[in-house]
């Protein structure tokens, strides 16, 4: 699985757990509302960007778990 596919999968899982749209997850991760669409279009992602987004996704999931 490529980093783009992995990132897309993680965004979708986070969106499902937070009950929000994947594009909203991308926006909240600091990448803008078009980030998820670009992933779906097969655009490349810099490794540093992927690391930052994955860290923010983990943070979002942790905060959602704390709020529950």
N, C-alpha and C positions, 0 to 999 in steps of 0.2 A: 504494500500500500504506500503510495506516495505521500509526501508531507501535505500536499494539497487535499488529497482524499481524506487523510487522517484529520486534518483541521476541519474540513467540512463535516465529517462525522461527529467530531466533538462539539461543534457549534450546534448541530441538530439535536444531539443528546442534551446539551445544556438548555436549548430552547424548549424542548419537551419537558424537562424537569422544572423549568421556571414558568411554563405555560405562556411563552411569548414567541414571537416570530423569529426565525433565524437571522433575519436582517437586523432586528433589534439587538440581538446578542452581539453581532458584529459592531454595531454602533456603540453599544455600551462597553465593548472591549477596546474602544478608542480607535477603530479603523474606519468608521463611517458606515452609513447605511447600505452602501453598494459593495462592501467587502464580501459578503456571502454570495452575492450574484457573480462577482468576479471569480470566486472559487468555483462556482457551478459552471462558469464559462471556461474553466480549465486554465485560468491565468496563473502565472507562477507567483510564489510567495518566498520572500527572502527568509532564510532560517532565523534571523534575529526577530523578524516580525512574527513568525510562527511561535517562537518561544514566548514572546511577550503576550500574544493572544492566549496561548494555552495557560499561562500563569494567571491571566485575568479571568479566564473561564473557571479555573480552579477556585479563585477567590470568590467569584459570583456564586458558585455552587456551595462553598463554605458559608457564605453569608446567608444564603437561602436556607441552609440547614440550621443555622443559628436562630433564624427568625421563626422557624416552625415549632 
